[in-house]
Amino acid sequence: MNYHAELRQVDSRGETSYTIGMKTAVSLPERVFKEAERFARRLRMSRSRLYAEAIAEYLARHAPDDVTESMNVVCDRLGQVDSEFAATAARRLLRNESW
């Protein structure tokens, strides 16, 4: 399936858009703006979509409490699983993480 087609929606005027939702104005340094323009053209995506994806990624990286809360919800729904294998694997993975 075409990735772009999955994200495309029709707004209230009947126009196809990637930017359903809030519109905002931001000020960017000229260098950042030009780099973003080039990058969006190279990826064949709209400026709005590039900015929206960049902000979403930034928030995901800088809001670890949200990730932890989501994982806790999943764990609560699954229930407690007592597994020595899982505990050992988790300790090995966490040992290698750079906190």
Backbone as XML, in Angstrom:
<?xml version="1.0"?>
<chain id="A" units="angstrom">
  <residue number="1" name="MET">
    <atom name="N" x="0.847" y="-1.179" z="0.000"/>
    <atom name="CA" x="0.000" y="0.000" z="0.000"/>
    <atom name="C" x="0.889" y="1.238" z="0.000"/>
  </residue>
  <residue number="2" name="ASN">
    <atom name="N" x="0.499" y="2.245" z="-0.707"/>
    <atom name="CA" x="1.252" y="3.487" z="-0.790"/>
    <atom name="C" x="1.212" y="4.197" z="0.560"/>
  </residue>
  <residue number="3" name="TYR">
    <atom name="N" x="2.394" y="4.496" z="1.121"/>
    <atom name="CA" x="2.493" y="5.138" z="2.434"/>
    <atom name="C" x="1.767" y="6.478" z="2.436"/>
  </residue>
  <residue number="4" name="HIS">
    <atom name="N" x="1.935" y="7.250" z="1.370"/>
    <atom name="CA" x="1.294" y="8.562" z="1.301"/>
    <atom name="C" x="-0.230" y="8.435" z="1.329"/>
  </residue>
  <residue number="5" name="ALA">
    <atom name="N" x="-0.760" y="7.438" z="0.680"/>
    <atom name="CA" x="-2.210" y="7.265" z="0.620"/>
    <atom name="C" x="-2.790" y="6.967" z="2.001"/>
  </residue>
  <residue number="6" name="GLU">
    <atom name="N" x="-2.021" y="6.291" z="2.841"/>
    <atom name="CA" x="-2.510" y="5.973" z="4.176"/>
    <atom name="C" x="-2.709" y="7.224" z="5.021"/>
  </residue>
  <residue number="7" name="LEU">
    <atom name="N" x="-1.875" y="8.231" z="4.819"/>
    <atom name="CA" x="-1.923" y="9.423" z="5.643"/>
    <atom name="C" x="-2.851" y="10.498" z="5.101"/>
  </residue>
  <residue number="8" name="ARG">
    <atom name="N" x="-3.212" y="10.395" z="3.843"/>
    <atom name="CA" x="-4.016" y="11.426" z="3.203"/>
    <atom name="C" x="-5.448" y="11.360" z="3.710"/>
  </residue>
  <residue number="9" name="GLN">
    <atom name="N" x="-6.003" y="12.530" z="4.023"/>
    <atom name="CA" x="-7.377" y="12.617" z="4.493"/>
    <atom name="C" x="-8.073" y="13.745" z="3.762"/>
  </residue>
  <residue number="10" name="VAL">
    <atom name="N" x="-9.373" y="13.792" z="3.871"/>
    <atom name="CA" x="-10.139" y="14.857" z="3.235"/>
    <atom name="C" x="-10.581" y="15.819" z="4.329"/>
  </residue>
  <residue number="11" name="ASP">
    <atom name="N" x="-10.277" y="17.114" z="4.123"/>
    <atom name="CA" x="-10.647" y="18.098" z="5.133"/>
    <atom name="C" x="-12.089" y="18.549" z="4.948"/>
  </residue>
  <residue number="12" name="SER">
    <atom name="N" x="-12.527" y="19.490" z="5.780"/>
    <atom name="CA" x="-13.928" y="19.920" z="5.777"/>
    <atom name="C" x="-14.341" y="20.598" z="4.472"/>
  </residue>
  <residue number="13" name="ARG">
    <atom name="N" x="-13.389" y="21.084" z="3.686"/>
    <atom name="CA" x="-13.704" y="21.710" z="2.398"/>
    <atom name="C" x="-13.698" y="20.685" z="1.266"/>
  </residue>
  <residue number="14" name="GLY">
    <atom name="N" x="-13.425" y="19.420" z="1.602"/>
    <atom name="CA" x="-13.386" y="18.380" z="0.587"/>
    <atom name="C" x="-12.037" y="18.280" z="-0.101"/>
  </residue>
  <residue number="15" name="GLU">
    <atom name="N" x="-11.025" y="18.964" z="0.439"/>
    <atom name="CA" x="-9.693" y="18.924" z="-0.151"/>
    <atom name="C" x="-8.849" y="17.846" z="0.505"/>
  </residue>
  <residue number="16" name="THR">
    <atom name="N" x="-7.994" y="17.198" z="-0.284"/>
    <atom name="CA" x="-7.096" y="16.182" z="0.234"/>
    <atom name="C" x="-5.927" y="16.873" z="0.922"/>
  </residue>
  <residue number="17" name="SER">
    <atom name="N" x="-5.571" y="16.380" z="2.116"/>
    <atom name="CA" x="-4.528" y="17.050" z="2.879"/>
    <atom name="C" x="-3.860" y="16.088" z="3.846"/>
  </residue>
  <residue number="18" name="TYR">
    <atom name="N" x="-2.618" y="16.389" z="4.188"/>
    <atom name="CA" x="-1.932" y="15.677" z="5.265"/>
    <atom name="C" x="-2.051" y="16.449" z="6.569"/>
  </residue>
  <residue number="19" name="THR">
    <atom name="N" x="-2.623" y="17.638" z="6.511"/>
    <atom name="CA" x="-2.556" y="18.548" z="7.654"/>
    <atom name="C" x="-3.906" y="18.787" z="8.314"/>
  </residue>
  <residue number="20" name="ILE">
    <atom name="N" x="-4.714" y="17.751" z="8.443"/>
    <atom name="CA" x="-5.966" y="17.893" z="9.169"/>
    <atom name="C" x="-5.606" y="18.225" z="10.611"/>
  </residue>
  <residue number="21" name="GLY">
    <atom name="N" x="-6.206" y="19.236" z="11.154"/>
    <atom name="CA" x="-5.915" y="19.579" z="12.539"/>
    <atom name="C" x="-5.506" y="21.022" z="12.677"/>
  </residue>
  <residue number="22" name="MET">
    <atom name="N" x="-4.732" y="21.282" z="13.680"/>
    <atom name="CA" x="-4.331" y="22.641" z="14.028"/>
    <atom name="C" x="-3.295" y="23.178" z="13.049"/>
  </residue>
  <residue number="23" name="LYS">
    <atom name="N" x="-3.442" y="24.437" z="12.729"/>
    <atom name="CA" x="-2.440" y="25.132" z="11.925"/>
    <atom name="C" x="-1.738" y="26.099" z="12.858"/>
  </residue>
  <residue number="24" name="THR">
    <atom name="N" x="-0.451" y="26.297" z="12.625"/>
    <atom name="CA" x="0.315" y="27.191" z="13.475"/>
    <atom name="C" x="1.407" y="27.853" z="12.656"/>
  </residue>
  <residue number="25" name="ALA">
    <atom name="N" x="1.919" y="28.940" z="13.159"/>
    <atom name="CA" x="3.039" y="29.624" z="12.515"/>
    <atom name="C" x="4.234" y="29.531" z="13.449"/>
  </residue>
  <residue number="26" name="VAL">
    <atom name="N" x="5.375" y="29.210" z="12.890"/>
    <atom name="CA" x="6.603" y="29.142" z="13.680"/>
    <atom name="C" x="7.690" y="29.937" z="12.970"/>
  </residue>
  <residue number="27" name="SER">
    <atom name="N" x="8.622" y="30.420" z="13.737"/>
    <atom name="CA" x="9.772" y="31.112" z="13.166"/>
    <atom name="C" x="10.975" y="30.186" z="13.254"/>
  </residue>
  <residue number="28" name="LEU">
    <atom name="N" x="11.660" y="30.033" z="12.130"/>
    <atom name="CA" x="12.838" y="29.170" z="12.063"/>
    <atom name="C" x="14.028" y="29.979" z="11.570"/>
  </residue>
  <residue number="29" name="PRO">
    <atom name="N" x="15.217" y="29.622" z="12.023"/>
    <atom name="CA" x="16.392" y="30.233" z="11.412"/>
    <atom name="C" x="16.402" y="29.894" z="9.918"/>
  </residue>
  <residue number="30" name="GLU">
    <atom name="N" x="16.868" y="30.805" z="9.100"/>
    <atom name="CA" x="16.837" y="30.608" z="7.650"/>
    <atom name="C" x="17.542" y="29.321" z="7.232"/>
  </residue>
  <residue number="31" name="ARG">
    <atom name="N" x="18.676" y="29.022" z="7.867"/>
    <atom name="CA" x="19.426" y="27.810" z="7.521"/>
    <atom name="C" x="18.586" y="26.555" z="7.756"/>
  </residue>
  <residue number="32" name="VAL">
    <atom name="N" x="17.900" y="26.496" z="8.889"/>
    <atom name="CA" x="17.061" y="25.337" z="9.217"/>
    <atom name="C" x="15.907" y="25.238" z="8.228"/>
  </residue>
  <residue number="33" name="PHE">
    <atom name="N" x="15.285" y="26.360" z="7.917"/>
    <atom name="CA" x="14.181" y="26.372" z="6.961"/>
    <atom name="C" x="14.626" y="25.832" z="5.603"/>
  </residue>
  <residue number="34" name="LYS">
    <atom name="N" x="15.764" y="26.312" z="5.108"/>
    <atom name="CA" x="16.250" y="25.875" z="3.792"/>
    <atom name="C" x="16.603" y="24.393" z="3.789"/>
  </residue>
  <residue number="35" name="GLU">
    <atom name="N" x="17.232" y="23.924" z="4.861"/>
    <atom name="CA" x="17.556" y="22.495" z="4.950"/>
    <atom name="C" x="16.280" y="21.649" z="4.984"/>
  </residue>
  <residue number="36" name="ALA">
    <atom name="N" x="15.284" y="22.114" z="5.719"/>
    <atom name="CA" x="14.016" y="21.384" z="5.798"/>
    <atom name="C" x="13.326" y="21.354" z="4.438"/>
  </residue>
  <residue number="37" name="GLU">
    <atom name="N" x="13.355" y="22.473" z="3.721"/>
    <atom name="CA" x="12.766" y="22.528" z="2.377"/>
    <atom name="C" x="13.427" y="21.506" z="1.454"/>
  </residue>
  <residue number="38" name="ARG">
    <atom name="N" x="14.754" y="21.486" z="1.461"/>
    <atom name="CA" x="15.485" y="20.534" z="0.606"/>
    <atom name="C" x="15.156" y="19.096" z="0.990"/>
  </residue>
  <residue number="39" name="PHE">
    <atom name="N" x="15.134" y="18.839" z="2.280"/>
    <atom name="CA" x="14.867" y="17.489" z="2.763"/>
    <atom name="C" x="13.458" y="17.041" z="2.374"/>
  </residue>
  <residue number="40" name="ALA">
    <atom name="N" x="12.480" y="17.914" z="2.559"/>
    <atom name="CA" x="11.092" y="17.580" z="2.204"/>
    <atom name="C" x="10.971" y="17.312" z="0.710"/>
  </residue>
  <residue number="41" name="ARG">
    <atom name="N" x="11.611" y="18.130" z="-0.107"/>
    <atom name="CA" x="11.572" y="17.898" z="-1.568"/>
    <atom name="C" x="12.200" y="16.559" z="-1.921"/>
  </residue>
  <residue number="42" name="ARG">
    <atom name="N" x="13.346" y="16.270" z="-1.292"/>
    <atom name="CA" x="14.033" y="15.011" z="-1.583"/>
    <atom name="C" x="13.158" y="13.812" z="-1.211"/>
  </residue>
  <residue number="43" name="LEU">
    <atom name="N" x="12.422" y="13.915" z="-0.125"/>
    <atom name="CA" x="11.540" y="12.821" z="0.308"/>
    <atom name="C" x="10.164" y="12.879" z="-0.336"/>
  </residue>
  <residue number="44" name="ARG">
    <atom name="N" x="9.924" y="13.950" z="-1.115"/>
    <atom name="CA" x="8.629" y="14.161" z="-1.768"/>
    <atom name="C" x="7.489" y="14.179" z="-0.761"/>
  </residue>
  <residue number="45" name="MET">
    <atom name="N" x="7.692" y="14.968" z="0.279"/>
    <atom name="CA" x="6.642" y="15.128" z="1.278"/>
    <atom name="C" x="6.408" y="16.614" z="1.495"/>
  </residue>
  <residue number="46" name="SER">
    <atom name="N" x="5.253" y="16.938" z="2.005"/>
    <atom name="CA" x="4.938" y="18.345" z="2.247"/>
    <atom name="C" x="5.740" y="18.857" z="3.439"/>
  </residue>
  <residue number="47" name="ARG">
    <atom name="N" x="5.926" y="20.154" z="3.466"/>
    <atom name="CA" x="6.607" y="20.794" z="4.592"/>
    <atom name="C" x="5.837" y="20.515" z="5.883"/>
  </residue>
  <residue number="48" name="SER">
    <atom name="N" x="4.515" y="20.611" z="5.823"/>
    <atom name="CA" x="3.696" y="20.364" z="7.015"/>
    <atom name="C" x="3.900" y="18.950" z="7.549"/>
  </residue>
  <residue number="49" name="ARG">
    <atom name="N" x="3.925" y="18.002" z="6.647"/>
    <atom name="CA" x="4.107" y="16.617" z="7.079"/>
    <atom name="C" x="5.495" y="16.433" z="7.694"/>
  </residue>
  <residue number="50" name="LEU">
    <atom name="N" x="6.525" y="17.029" z="7.076"/>
    <atom name="CA" x="7.876" y="16.927" z="7.625"/>
    <atom name="C" x="7.919" y="17.491" z="9.037"/>
  </residue>
  <residue number="51" name="TYR">
    <atom name="N" x="7.368" y="18.679" z="9.223"/>
    <atom name="CA" x="7.387" y="19.300" z="10.541"/>
    <atom name="C" x="6.581" y="18.480" z="11.549"/>
  </residue>
  <residue number="52" name="ALA">
    <atom name="N" x="5.423" y="17.985" z="11.146"/>
    <atom name="CA" x="4.594" y="17.195" z="12.055"/>
    <atom name="C" x="5.318" y="15.919" z="12.487"/>
  </residue>
  <residue number="53" name="GLU">
    <atom name="N" x="5.958" y="15.232" z="11.527"/>
    <atom name="CA" x="6.680" y="14.010" z="11.868"/>
    <atom name="C" x="7.899" y="14.310" z="12.737"/>
  </residue>
  <residue number="54" name="ALA">
    <atom name="N" x="8.577" y="15.417" z="12.448"/>
    <atom name="CA" x="9.751" y="15.788" z="13.244"/>
    <atom name="C" x="9.349" y="16.096" z="14.686"/>
  </residue>
  <residue number="55" name="ILE">
    <atom name="N" x="8.264" y="16.832" z="14.862"/>
    <atom name="CA" x="7.812" y="17.171" z="16.209"/>
    <atom name="C" x="7.346" y="15.917" z="16.944"/>
  </residue>
  <residue number="56" name="ALA">
    <atom name="N" x="6.626" y="15.038" z="16.242"/>
    <atom name="CA" x="6.169" y="13.797" z="16.868"/>
    <atom name="C" x="7.361" y="12.960" z="17.325"/>
  </residue>
  <residue number="57" name="GLU">
    <atom name="N" x="8.390" y="12.859" z="16.490"/>
    <atom name="CA" x="9.585" y="12.097" z="16.868"/>
    <atom name="C" x="10.283" y="12.746" z="18.062"/>
  </residue>
  <residue number="58" name="TYR">
    <atom name="N" x="10.398" y="14.062" z="18.050"/>
    <atom name="CA" x="11.026" y="14.776" z="19.163"/>
    <atom name="C" x="10.274" y="14.506" z="20.467"/>
  </residue>
  <residue number="59" name="LEU">
    <atom name="N" x="8.954" y="14.593" z="20.407"/>
    <atom name="CA" x="8.153" y="14.356" z="21.604"/>
    <atom name="C" x="8.314" y="12.924" z="22.104"/>
  </residue>
  <residue number="60" name="ALA">
    <atom name="N" x="8.345" y="11.978" z="21.184"/>
    <atom name="CA" x="8.512" y="10.575" z="21.582"/>
    <atom name="C" x="9.856" y="10.361" z="22.270"/>
  </residue>
  <residue number="61" name="ARG">
    <atom name="N" x="10.888" y="11.028" z="21.765"/>
    <atom name="CA" x="12.227" y="10.873" z="22.356"/>
    <atom name="C" x="12.363" y="11.599" z="23.685"/>
  </residue>
  <residue number="62" name="HIS">
    <atom name="N" x="11.635" y="12.681" z="23.863"/>
    <atom name="CA" x="11.815" y="13.504" z="25.048"/>
    <atom name="C" x="10.685" y="13.387" z="26.062"/>
  </residue>
  <residue number="63" name="ALA">
    <atom name="N" x="9.811" y="12.459" z="25.868"/>
    <atom name="CA" x="8.724" y="12.231" z="26.825"/>
    <atom name="C" x="8.740" y="10.774" z="27.271"/>
  </residue>
  <residue number="64" name="PRO">
    <atom name="N" x="9.842" y="10.345" z="27.908"/>
    <atom name="CA" x="9.948" y="8.928" z="28.293"/>
    <atom name="C" x="8.876" y="8.485" z="29.271"/>
  </residue>
  <residue number="65" name="ASP">
    <atom name="N" x="8.343" y="9.416" z="30.052"/>
    <atom name="CA" x="7.278" y="9.032" z="30.988"/>
    <atom name="C" x="6.057" y="8.521" z="30.243"/>
  </residue>
  <residue number="66" name="ASP">
    <atom name="N" x="5.762" y="9.105" z="29.072"/>
    <atom name="CA" x="4.628" y="8.642" z="28.272"/>
    <atom name="C" x="4.868" y="7.219" z="27.784"/>
  </residue>
  <residue number="67" name="VAL">
    <atom name="N" x="6.097" y="6.940" z="27.360"/>
    <atom name="CA" x="6.436" y="5.594" z="26.889"/>
    <atom name="C" x="6.322" y="4.616" z="28.048"/>
  </residue>
  <residue number="68" name="THR">
    <atom name="N" x="6.872" y="4.987" z="29.197"/>
    <atom name="CA" x="6.807" y="4.114" z="30.373"/>
    <atom name="C" x="5.356" y="3.858" z="30.772"/>
  </residue>
  <residue number="69" name="GLU">
    <atom name="N" x="4.545" y="4.908" z="30.757"/>
    <atom name="CA" x="3.133" y="4.750" z="31.121"/>
    <atom name="C" x="2.426" y="3.804" z="30.147"/>
  </residue>
  <residue number="70" name="SER">
    <atom name="N" x="2.706" y="3.945" z="28.859"/>
    <atom name="CA" x="2.093" y="3.060" z="27.859"/>
    <atom name="C" x="2.514" y="1.615" z="28.080"/>
  </residue>
  <residue number="71" name="MET">
    <atom name="N" x="3.795" y="1.414" z="28.368"/>
    <atom name="CA" x="4.286" y="0.048" z="28.610"/>
    <atom name="C" x="3.654" y="-0.533" z="29.871"/>
  </residue>
  <residue number="72" name="ASN">
    <atom name="N" x="3.472" y="0.296" z="30.885"/>
    <atom name="CA" x="2.828" y="-0.177" z="32.114"/>
    <atom name="C" x="1.391" y="-0.602" z="31.860"/>
  </residue>
  <residue number="73" name="VAL">
    <atom name="N" x="0.679" y="0.143" z="31.021"/>
    <atom name="CA" x="-0.698" y="-0.209" z="30.679"/>
    <atom name="C" x="-0.726" y="-1.571" z="29.983"/>
  </residue>
  <residue number="74" name="VAL">
    <atom name="N" x="0.175" y="-1.759" z="29.035"/>
    <atom name="CA" x="0.242" y="-3.040" z="28.314"/>
    <atom name="C" x="0.548" y="-4.164" z="29.287"/>
  </residue>
  <residue number="75" name="CYS">
    <atom name="N" x="1.515" y="-3.972" z="30.155"/>
    <atom name="CA" x="1.873" y="-5.010" z="31.123"/>
    <atom name="C" x="0.708" y="-5.330" z="32.053"/>
  </residue>
  <residue number="76" name="ASP">
    <atom name="N" x="-0.004" y="-4.296" z="32.488"/>
    <atom name="CA" x="-1.166" y="-4.525" z="33.346"/>
    <atom name="C" x="-2.235" y="-5.336" z="32.629"/>
  </residue>
  <residue number="77" name="ARG">
    <atom name="N" x="-2.434" y="-5.046" z="31.350"/>
    <atom name="CA" x="-3.453" y="-5.778" z="30.587"/>
    <atom name="C" x="-3.054" y="-7.234" z="30.378"/>
  </residue>
  <residue number="78" name="LEU">
    <atom name="N" x="-1.768" y="-7.473" z="30.202"/>
    <atom name="CA" x="-1.296" y="-8.838" z="29.978"/>
    <atom name="C" x="-1.241" y="-9.634" z="31.267"/>
  </residue>
  <residue number="79" name="GLY">
    <atom name="N" x="-1.099" y="-8.951" z="32.370"/>
    <atom name="CA" x="-0.970" y="-9.624" z="33.652"/>
    <atom name="C" x="0.472" y="-9.984" z="33.919"/>
  </residue>
  <residue number="80" name="GLN">
    <atom name="N" x="0.721" y="-10.440" z="35.111"/>
    <atom name="CA" x="2.075" y="-10.800" z="35.506"/>
    <atom name="C" x="2.452" y="-12.146" z="34.904"/>
  </residue>
  <residue number="81" name="VAL">
    <atom name="N" x="3.615" y="-12.173" z="34.311"/>
    <atom name="CA" x="4.145" y="-13.423" z="33.783"/>
    <atom name="C" x="5.474" y="-13.653" z="34.476"/>
  </residue>
  <residue number="82" name="ASP">
    <atom name="N" x="5.574" y="-14.727" z="35.201"/>
    <atom name="CA" x="6.803" y="-15.035" z="35.917"/>
    <atom name="C" x="7.668" y="-15.893" z="35.014"/>
  </residue>
  <residue number="83" name="SER">
    <atom name="N" x="8.677" y="-15.280" z="34.451"/>
    <atom name="CA" x="9.527" y="-16.012" z="33.527"/>
    <atom name="C" x="10.983" y="-15.665" z="33.792"/>
  </residue>
  <residue number="84" name="GLU">
    <atom name="N" x="11.747" y="-16.642" z="34.244"/>
    <atom name="CA" x="13.172" y="-16.429" z="34.493"/>
    <atom name="C" x="13.887" y="-16.065" z="33.203"/>
  </residue>
  <residue number="85" name="PHE">
    <atom name="N" x="13.483" y="-16.680" z="32.094"/>
    <atom name="CA" x="14.088" y="-16.357" z="30.799"/>
    <atom name="C" x="13.903" y="-14.881" z="30.451"/>
  </residue>
  <residue number="86" name="ALA">
    <atom name="N" x="12.677" y="-14.385" z="30.608"/>
    <atom name="CA" x="12.394" y="-12.984" z="30.290"/>
    <atom name="C" x="13.172" y="-12.048" z="31.209"/>
  </residue>
  <residue number="87" name="ALA">
    <atom name="N" x="13.255" y="-12.384" z="32.485"/>
    <atom name="CA" x="13.979" y="-11.541" z="33.433"/>
    <atom name="C" x="15.469" y="-11.497" z="33.093"/>
  </residue>
  <residue number="88" name="THR">
    <atom name="N" x="16.042" y="-12.629" z="32.752"/>
    <atom name="CA" x="17.465" y="-12.686" z="32.390"/>
    <atom name="C" x="17.723" y="-11.900" z="31.111"/>
  </residue>
  <residue number="89" name="ALA">
    <atom name="N" x="16.860" y="-12.068" z="30.127"/>
    <atom name="CA" x="17.016" y="-11.333" z="28.861"/>
    <atom name="C" x="16.899" y="-9.833" z="29.095"/>
  </residue>
  <residue number="90" name="ALA">
    <atom name="N" x="15.953" y="-9.422" z="29.924"/>
    <atom name="CA" x="15.771" y="-7.997" z="30.209"/>
    <atom name="C" x="17.002" y="-7.429" z="30.901"/>
  </residue>
  <residue number="91" name="ARG">
    <atom name="N" x="17.564" y="-8.156" z="31.869"/>
    <atom name="CA" x="18.771" y="-7.678" z="32.554"/>
    <atom name="C" x="19.928" y="-7.515" z="31.574"/>
  </residue>
  <residue number="92" name="ARG">
    <atom name="N" x="20.088" y="-8.458" z="30.650"/>
    <atom name="CA" x="21.167" y="-8.358" z="29.650"/>
    <atom name="C" x="20.979" y="-7.144" z="28.757"/>
  </residue>
  <residue number="93" name="LEU">
    <atom name="N" x="19.760" y="-6.917" z="28.305"/>
    <atom name="CA" x="19.486" y="-5.753" z="27.443"/>
    <atom name="C" x="19.718" y="-4.454" z="28.187"/>
  </residue>
  <residue number="94" name="LEU">
    <atom name="N" x="19.237" y="-4.390" z="29.415"/>
    <atom name="CA" x="19.369" y="-3.152" z="30.175"/>
    <atom name="C" x="20.827" y="-2.852" z="30.540"/>
  </residue>
  <residue number="95" name="ARG">
    <atom name="N" x="21.623" y="-3.875" z="30.740"/>
    <atom name="CA" x="23.034" y="-3.689" z="31.046"/>
    <atom name="C" x="23.748" y="-2.982" z="29.892"/>
  </residue>
  <residue number="96" name="ASN">
    <atom name="N" x="23.328" y="-3.258" z="28.668"/>
    <atom name="CA" x="23.969" y="-2.691" z="27.479"/>
    <atom name="C" x="23.431" y="-1.323" z="27.092"/>
  </residue>
  <residue number="97" name="GLU">
    <atom name="N" x="22.380" y="-0.855" z="27.771"/>
    <atom name="CA" x="21.776" y="0.441" z="27.435"/>
    <atom name="C" x="22.603" y="1.578" z="28.005"/>
  </residue>
  <residue number="98" name="SER">
    <atom name="N" x="22.725" y="2.643" z="27.246"/>
    <atom name="CA" x="23.378" y="3.851" z="27.763"/>
    <atom name="C" x="22.304" y="4.766" z="28.325"/>
  </residue>
  <residue number="99" name="TRP">
    <atom name="N" x="22.266" y="4.897" z="29.588"/>
    <atom name="CA" x="21.253" y="5.719" z="30.242"/>
    <atom name="C" x="21.775" y="7.096" z="30.327"/>
  </residue>
</chain>
